[in-house]
Amino acid sequence: MKKSSQITGLPIISIADGQQIGEVKSLVINPEKGSIDFLTIENEEWQVSVKAIPFKRVVGIGEYAVTIESDHAVIDLNEIPIANQLVNKKIKINNTKVMTRKGELIGEVTEFYTDDATGQILGLDLILGESEATMLSSYVLTYGKDIIIVKEDVSEGFLEHSSHLDPNYQKDVEAGLTGELLEDNVPSSLVLQENEEEHALKEKQIELLNGKRVLKDIMDLEGNVIIFENAVLTREDILKAQKEGPSVVVELSMNVEA
């Protein structure tokens, strides 16, 4: 599960050549399906047309980057009428008013969450006057450009914490495995899962970069060289970059021999 803000702005990395092809500029919402269908791409070299990646072509959305198999996943929106129509609808969700079908103003969306495997919208964070709540997406009737329309009994879809939206949390509830809550009210089982996902992502990065030649000196956050130009990457080198954080890993990924 990812927040929309955790996806926008991420580098987009092609696994085939280990190169960055751009950054996520925006999330294209399909209001009928209640899902993210495309990620538009920010790239200074593309001035004429708008490029995007179908969500189903995304390999993974990690802390560091969005990964795709190759640049063949990128499409020109002008050549895909349905995609272009979705972009022109300009459904943004965040900062949109929420109202019941009978006209009662409920609040305003501050954030929304998506299943990072399918793109399905799972829920929304709302400001309700002086309070806040997380709402299940199943209570949404219409995702409009200006207003989101919800069911009359929407209050029944308010959750104690946004982590409860996670499909894995719901499975844990059914199995009685939710465990105790940590200090920030996040179930311990979800923290364990996140740790496992982070480990899997780091191992994938090592698999992709191991044995490749570095094209420039790679610096740590203080400006010290941690991997020298022309070095052939080892597992230890990549672990060193990962320890420095996402920006160093992305810099390394963009500067290795294809």
C-alpha positions, 0 to 999 in steps of 0.5 A, a space after each residue: 500500500 502506498 500514499 499518492 505522495 509516496 509515488 509522485 516525484 519518484 524516479 522511474 528506472 528501467 530494469 533492462 538498462 539500469 537507467 532513469 527515464 524520468 520521474 512520476 509527474 502525476 497519477 491518472 485516475 480512472 473514476 469509473 474503476 476507482 484506480 490509478 491507470 497511468 503514471 505520467 512522466 516528467 522528462 525535459 527531453 519530451 517537449 511535444 507529447 505527454 508520455 505515460 506508463 500503464 500501471 499494469 506495466 509497473 514492476 514495483 513501487 519502492 521507497 527509492 523508485 518506480 521500476 519497469 522492465 524497459 522503456 517499451 512500457 512507455 506510451 504516448 498518450 496522444 496515441 491512446 485515446 482512452 488514456 488521453 480522455 482520462 488525463 483530460 478528466 483531471 481527477 485529482 482526489 487530493 484537496 477535493 471536497 467530499 459530499 453525500 449524495 443528498 448534499 451534506 458536506 463531509 470534509 476534504 481529502 488530504 491524501 489517498 492510498 492505493 494498492 501498489 500491486 493493482 493501482 486500486 484506490 483503497 481509501 482516503 484521508 479526510 479533514 472533518 472540521 476539527 477532526 480527521 479520519 480515514 475512509 474506505 474507498 468502498 463508500 465512494 459513489 463518484 470521483 468527480 473533478 470538483 466533488 467526490 460523492 459518497 454514501 449516506 452512511 459514510 461514517 461507518 466506513 471511517 477507520 481508526 488508522 490508515 494502516 487498516 486499509 492495507 489488504 494484508 491487514 484485513 487478511 491478518 484480522 481474519 486470521 487473528 494475527 494483527 498483533 499489538 499496536 506500536 506507538 504510532 498505532 501501526 500494527 506490528 504485523 504490518 511493520 514486519 511485512 514492510 521490513 520484508 518488502 524493503 529487504 526484498 527491494 534491496 536484494 533486487 537492487 543488488 541483483 540488478 547492479 552487481 557486476 556492472 561497471 561504474 561510470 563516475 565517482 559515487 559520493 556519500 551525502 557528505 561528498 566523500 567518494 564511496 565507489 570509484 569510477 570504473 569499479 566493478 560493483 560488488 554486493 558490498 559496494 551496493 550495500 554501502 550505497 543503500 546505507 547512504 539512502 535512496 538518492 545515492 542508490 538512484 545516482 548509482 543506478 543512473 551511472 553504471 554500464 548498461 
